[in-house]
Amino acid sequence: MRRVLAVLIAAVVAPVGALGQSASEVERCFQNPAACGQGGGAAGAPAVGGGTVATRPAAAPDYTTVLQSPEPERKRIQESLRTLDKYNGRIDGDLQSDATVKAIQDWQKGRGSSPVGKLTPQEAQQLNAEAARTPIRRLDPTAQTAAAAPTPLAQPQSNADALKALQARVAERRKAAEPKAEAATQALVRDLKAYVAADGKGVAGEQFADFAKWYAETKAGGRAVGAIVPAIDDYGDAKAGAAVATEIAIESQKDGVSQTRCFVFAWIEGSPRKNPQAFSCDDVAGVEKWKTEQALKSAWR
């Protein structure tokens, strides 16, 4: 009787269970259900046609929920990214902007996740929770942009403006030095006139040998010395005192014909004058060499 009942049960169970099971196995399952997972049948997935049902594939990540979440929630994600120093753009709720996507990728990289630039609901919760535990150090992008803006560069000065500025500086220096330079020059002119009036005698000839030589040659040629016109060439401090360089034009005449000889008289102020020397006006190199030797710091040029 039991075997008949087992066969009937096997006929009923076979479509649901495993068609490949023997009658004895079915009977054993009937008598001891705990033993059904042992023997010829699979303990886990039911057999269909002698095989095992395939496991269902894992569901794809849900990014749509966060992307389509209400605007306040999307803005909160941007705020959280900003709090974590990942984002410094506008809080506009646009989670698909380049800046926001990059910020999400940076956050995902930092936690070892795949940097897809989009968030699942679970990741969004974790991001907000992490930001809530972080001290807020938010920066105002407007203020930051203003701070980062470079100071406009001054327009380059034109050559004409540069020349005007230089002339203004020279004029200021000359204005301060002019009284002393003028006094020293006039003192020299008086000595030169005195030398001519004394017919080749006086300190001017003693101090300036080249001038004395020229005067002697002019007198021997029957020429008379006329006007003596000064023009200050340079003035300033030197290593031995105040240095003066003055251009002097000296006129000479003979038979109504005038000639002009130009000298540059250079000396260090003192009594008597120190390091005095007279140069031809075209001896520019000699004059500049003298100034260099005296370490002249010009207050005139």
C-alpha positions as CSV (number, residue, x, y, z in Angstrom):
1,M,0.0,0.0,0.0
2,R,2.9,2.4,0.9
3,R,4.6,1.8,-2.5
4,V,1.4,2.6,-4.4
5,L,0.9,5.8,-2.4
6,A,4.5,6.8,-3.1
7,V,4.1,6.2,-6.8
8,L,1.0,8.4,-6.8
9,I,2.9,11.1,-4.9
10,A,5.8,10.9,-7.3
11,A,3.4,11.4,-10.2
12,V,2.0,14.6,-8.6
13,V,5.4,16.0,-7.4
14,A,7.3,15.2,-10.6
15,P,6.2,18.3,-12.5
16,V,7.1,20.5,-9.6
17,G,10.2,18.8,-8.3
18,A,12.6,16.8,-10.4
19,L,11.4,14.4,-13.0
20,G,14.7,12.6,-12.8
21,Q,14.1,11.4,-9.2
22,S,13.4,7.7,-8.6
23,A,10.4,6.4,-6.8
24,S,12.5,5.4,-3.8
25,E,13.9,8.9,-3.5
26,V,10.4,10.3,-3.6
27,E,9.3,7.9,-0.9
28,R,12.2,8.9,1.2
29,C,11.4,12.6,0.8
30,F,7.8,11.8,1.8
31,Q,8.9,9.9,4.9
32,N,11.7,12.4,5.9
33,P,11.3,15.8,4.3
34,A,14.6,17.0,5.8
35,A,16.4,14.4,3.7
36,C,15.1,15.9,0.4
37,G,18.1,18.1,0.1
38,Q,20.3,15.0,0.1
39,G,20.8,12.4,-2.6
40,G,19.9,12.9,-6.2
41,G,18.0,16.3,-5.9
42,A,19.6,19.7,-5.6
43,A,19.2,21.3,-2.2
44,G,19.0,24.9,-3.5
45,A,17.4,25.7,-6.8
46,P,14.7,23.3,-8.1
47,A,15.7,21.2,-11.1
48,V,13.8,21.8,-14.3
49,G,14.4,19.4,-17.1
50,G,17.5,18.1,-15.2
51,G,19.2,21.6,-15.0
52,T,19.4,24.5,-12.4
53,V,17.5,27.8,-12.7
54,A,20.0,30.6,-13.6
55,T,20.7,33.2,-10.9
56,R,19.1,36.7,-11.6
57,P,21.7,39.3,-12.7
58,A,22.4,42.2,-10.3
59,A,20.3,45.3,-10.9
60,A,22.0,48.4,-12.6
61,P,23.0,51.3,-10.3
62,D,20.2,53.8,-9.8
63,Y,21.4,57.2,-10.8
64,T,18.1,58.5,-12.1
65,T,16.6,59.0,-8.6
66,V,19.2,61.5,-7.5
67,L,19.4,63.3,-10.8
68,Q,15.6,63.8,-10.8
69,S,15.3,64.5,-7.1
70,P,13.8,67.8,-6.0
71,E,15.9,70.9,-6.4
72,P,16.6,71.4,-2.7
73,E,18.0,67.9,-2.5
74,R,20.2,68.5,-5.5
75,K,21.4,71.8,-4.1
76,R,22.2,70.1,-0.8
77,I,24.5,67.7,-2.6
78,Q,26.4,70.6,-4.1
79,E,26.6,72.2,-0.7
80,S,28.0,69.0,0.7
81,L,30.6,68.8,-2.1
82,R,31.6,72.4,-1.3
83,T,31.9,71.7,2.4
84,L,34.3,68.8,1.5
85,D,36.4,71.2,-0.7
86,K,35.4,69.3,-3.8
87,Y,33.2,72.0,-5.4
88,N,33.4,75.8,-5.7
89,G,30.8,76.6,-8.3
90,R,27.3,77.9,-8.2
91,I,24.7,76.2,-6.0
92,D,22.1,75.8,-8.7
93,G,21.0,72.2,-8.3
94,D,22.5,71.2,-11.7
95,L,24.2,67.9,-10.9
96,Q,25.1,67.4,-14.6
97,S,27.3,70.5,-15.0
98,D,30.9,69.9,-15.7
99,A,32.1,71.3,-12.3
100,T,29.6,69.2,-10.3
101,V,30.3,66.0,-12.2
102,K,34.1,66.5,-11.6
103,A,33.4,67.2,-7.9
104,I,31.4,64.0,-7.6
105,Q,34.2,62.1,-9.4
106,D,36.8,63.5,-7.0
107,W,34.7,62.4,-4.0
108,Q,34.1,58.9,-5.5
109,K,37.9,58.5,-6.2
110,G,38.7,59.5,-2.6
111,R,36.5,56.8,-1.2
112,G,37.7,54.1,-3.7
113,S,34.5,54.0,-5.7
114,S,34.2,54.1,-9.5
115,P,34.4,57.8,-10.5
116,V,31.2,57.9,-12.7
117,G,30.3,61.4,-11.7
118,K,26.7,60.4,-10.7
119,L,25.3,59.3,-7.4
120,T,23.1,56.5,-6.3
121,P,20.6,57.3,-3.5
122,Q,22.9,55.5,-1.0
123,E,25.9,57.5,-2.2
124,A,24.0,60.7,-1.9
125,Q,23.1,59.9,1.7
126,Q,26.8,59.0,2.5
127,L,28.0,62.2,0.9
128,N,25.6,64.4,2.9
129,A,26.4,62.5,6.1
130,E,30.2,62.9,5.5
131,A,29.7,66.7,4.9
132,A,27.6,67.0,8.0
133,R,30.6,65.7,10.1
134,T,33.0,68.1,8.5
135,P,33.6,71.7,9.8
136,I,32.1,74.1,7.4
137,R,34.7,76.1,5.4
138,R,32.6,77.5,2.6
139,L,34.0,80.1,0.3
140,D,32.0,82.7,-1.5
141,P,32.9,82.1,-5.2
142,T,32.1,85.8,-6.0
143,A,34.6,87.0,-3.3
144,Q,37.1,84.4,-4.4
145,T,36.9,85.5,-8.0
146,A,37.4,89.1,-7.0
147,A,40.4,88.2,-4.8
148,A,41.9,86.2,-7.6
149,A,41.4,88.9,-10.2
150,P,44.8,90.4,-11.1
151,T,45.4,94.0,-10.6
152,P,45.3,95.8,-14.0
153,L,48.8,96.5,-15.2
154,A,49.8,100.1,-15.6
155,Q,49.9,101.2,-19.2
156,P,53.5,101.3,-20.5
157,Q,54.9,104.8,-20.5
158,S,55.5,106.2,-24.0
159,N,58.9,107.5,-25.0
160,A,57.6,111.1,-25.0
161,D,56.2,110.7,-21.5
162,A,59.4,109.1,-20.2
163,L,61.5,112.0,-21.7
164,K,59.2,114.5,-20.0
165,A,59.5,112.7,-16.7
166,L,63.3,112.7,-17.0
167,Q,63.4,116.4,-17.9
168,A,61.3,117.2,-14.9
169,R,63.7,115.3,-12.6
170,V,66.7,117.0,-14.1
171,A,65.0,120.4,-13.7
172,E,64.4,119.7,-10.0
173,R,68.0,118.7,-9.4
174,R,69.3,121.7,-11.3
175,K,67.0,124.0,-9.4
176,A,68.6,122.9,-6.1
177,A,72.2,122.9,-7.5
178,E,72.0,126.1,-9.6
179,P,72.9,128.7,-7.0
180,K,76.2,127.0,-6.1
181,A,77.1,126.1,-9.6
182,E,76.4,129.6,-10.8
183,A,78.5,131.1,-8.0
184,A,81.4,128.9,-8.9
185,T,81.2,129.7,-12.6
186,Q,81.0,133.4,-12.0
187,A,84.1,133.2,-9.8
188,L,86.0,131.5,-12.6
189,V,84.8,134.1,-15.2
190,R,86.2,136.9,-12.9
191,D,89.5,135.2,-12.6
192,L,89.7,134.8,-16.4
193,K,88.9,138.4,-17.0
194,A,91.4,139.4,-14.4
195,Y,94.1,137.3,-16.1
196,V,93.4,139.0,-19.4
197,A,93.3,142.4,-17.8
198,A,96.7,141.7,-16.1
199,D,98.1,140.8,-19.5
200,G,98.6,137.1,-18.7
201,K,99.1,137.2,-15.0
202,G,96.9,135.7,-12.3
203,V,95.5,132.5,-10.8
204,A,93.5,131.5,-13.9
205,G,96.7,131.0,-15.9
206,E,98.4,129.3,-13.0
207,Q,95.6,126.8,-12.5
208,F,94.6,126.2,-16.2
209,A,97.8,125.7,-18.2
210,D,96.0,125.1,-21.5
211,F,94.1,128.4,-21.2
212,A,97.4,130.2,-20.4
213,K,99.0,128.6,-23.5
214,W,96.1,129.7,-25.7
215,Y,96.2,133.2,-24.3
216,A,99.9,133.5,-25.0
217,E,99.4,132.3,-28.6
218,T,96.5,134.7,-29.1
219,K,98.5,137.7,-27.9
220,A,101.4,136.7,-30.0
221,G,99.2,136.7,-33.0
222,G,98.0,140.2,-32.4
223,R,94.5,139.2,-31.4
224,A,92.7,140.9,-28.6
225,V,90.5,138.9,-26.1
226,G,86.9,140.0,-26.1
227,A,83.8,138.6,-24.5
228,I,83.9,135.6,-22.2
229,V,80.6,133.8,-22.1
230,P,80.0,130.8,-19.6
231,A,77.5,127.9,-19.8
232,I,77.5,125.4,-16.9
233,D,78.2,121.9,-18.2
234,D,77.9,119.8,-15.0
235,Y,77.8,120.1,-11.2
236,G,77.6,117.7,-8.3
237,D,79.4,116.0,-5.4
238,A,82.7,114.3,-6.0
239,K,85.1,112.4,-3.8
240,A,87.1,115.5,-3.0
241,G,84.3,118.0,-2.8
242,A,81.8,119.9,-5.1
243,A,82.9,119.3,-8.8
244,V,82.2,121.9,-11.5
245,A,82.5,121.7,-15.3
246,T,81.7,124.9,-17.2
247,E,81.8,125.5,-20.9
248,I,83.4,129.0,-21.7
249,A,83.3,130.6,-25.1
250,I,86.1,133.2,-25.4
251,E,86.0,135.7,-28.3
252,S,89.2,137.1,-29.9
253,Q,89.4,139.8,-32.6
254,K,91.9,141.1,-35.1
255,D,91.3,143.7,-37.8
256,G,87.6,143.5,-37.2
257,V,87.5,139.7,-37.6
258,S,86.2,137.7,-34.6
259,Q,87.0,134.2,-33.7
260,T,85.7,132.1,-30.8
261,R,87.5,129.5,-28.8
262,C,85.5,127.1,-26.7
263,F,87.0,125.6,-23.5
264,V,85.5,123.3,-20.8
265,F,87.0,124.3,-17.4
266,A,86.7,121.6,-14.8
267,W,87.7,121.8,-11.1
268,I,86.9,120.8,-7.6
269,E,85.7,123.7,-5.5
270,G,88.3,125.0,-3.0
271,S,90.8,127.8,-2.4
272,P,92.8,127.2,-4.4
273,R,90.8,125.1,-6.9
274,K,91.7,121.4,-6.8
275,N,92.4,119.2,-9.9
276,P,91.8,122.1,-12.3
277,Q,92.0,121.3,-16.0
278,A,90.9,123.0,-19.3
279,F,89.7,120.9,-22.3
280,S,88.8,121.8,-25.8
281,C,85.0,121.6,-26.1
282,D,85.3,118.9,-28.7
283,D,87.4,116.7,-26.3
284,V,84.3,115.0,-24.9
285,A,86.1,111.9,-23.9
286,G,88.7,113.9,-21.9
287,V,86.0,115.7,-20.0
288,E,84.1,112.6,-19.2
289,K,87.3,110.8,-18.1
290,W,88.0,113.7,-15.7
291,K,84.5,113.4,-14.2
292,T,84.9,109.7,-13.8
293,E,88.2,110.1,-12.0
294,Q,86.6,112.6,-9.6
295,A,83.7,110.2,-9.0
296,L,81.3,113.0,-9.9
297,K,77.6,112.4,-8.9
298,S,75.8,114.8,-11.1
299,A,73.1,117.1,-9.8
300,W,72.8,118.8,-13.1
301,R,72.2,116.1,-15.7
